C-alpha cells in the first residue's frame, strides 16, 4: 500500500454517529471577524438545498454570527447555538459557541482581536476534526497581519494544518471544475524558491498530487504536467539549469514508478496556448506561478484544497477583502464551491476505501474457500 494512501485510510475515524442520514458534517471556521468571512458563509448557507446535502457547523459565537447576519439582511437564515459538536441539529445550521465574550468588531481593519478569534475558531474546529465529530473542514480567510498580532506562529492555514494533522507531505492545490494546480512551494519568499526546490521535494509533491487526484478527485490514472522554474523552462540551460538538474530527473523518477508525469513545461506558453486543458493536474514551482493563471481563468469558482492530510480541508481562493467588509457586496461563489468540493471529496474517499475493502474481502474469502473435489 502506498504510504500516503495508508495515511489517509488510517486517519478515517471509526465508530461515527449513525444518525447523520448520510450527510457529511462540515466544520466551518469564521476566519477574521473583521473581514468578509461570515458574510460569504451565511450567503452560502442561505441556499435551501445546502442543508439537504450537508450538516453545517460554524465555529464562532452566536453573537458574532448574529452581527454579520444583520449586515447581510438574511432574516430567513436561522441557526442553532450549541455548546459543542456532540449533539447537532442535522437539518439546521449549527453554531458551536467557542467563546461568549462581547467582541469589539472593527470591520475592514487588521487587529489582534480579529486574529485571536480566528485562531480560537480554527483550533476548536481542528480539535473536533481530529476527534471525528466533523467530516471535513472549510476555512474562511484569515489575515496574516491580524494573526501575527495575536501571536499565531504559522504563515497560514496550510502550515498550521500540516503540523496539527500530521501531513508531512501536504500539498496546496487550487482546484476548479476545469483546472487543478498544485504548488511545489507555497508561502516562500521568491528569492528562496530556487534553493527550496530539490529532486526529493518534487518527487514527494508529485506523489501526493497523484494520490490526491486518484482518491480525492476520482481520477483513476491522472496525468500531471510539471512546470519549469525559469523563463522558457531554462532554454536548455541558458536561463538556468534547475530544469535539467532537478525538475526533469524528478519527472523521470516518478514515471519509473508508474506516474503519468510530464515536463518541465515553460509556464507562459503552457497556459497561453491552452495546453493546460490536456492535463488533470499541473505542478507549479512557486506560489504566483500557479495562482496568477489559476485565478485569471477561474476566479469566483476556485477552491484551495490541502492534499496529503488525513482529513479534508478546503477554503475559498480569496482573502479577507477588508475593503468590502460590512458592505454586503462580497460574492459567496468561491466559498460555496469550497463546500461542494469538500462534500465531493468526502464521497470520493468513502467510495475509494469501500471498494478497496470489498476487493480485499473478496480475495481473502477466495483464499479461505476449500478446494473442490474435482
Order of alpha helices (4+ residues) and beta strands (2+ residues): alpha-beta-alpha-alpha-beta-alpha-beta-beta-alpha-beta-alpha-alpha-beta-beta-alpha-alpha-beta-alpha-beta-alpha-beta-alpha-beta-beta-alpha
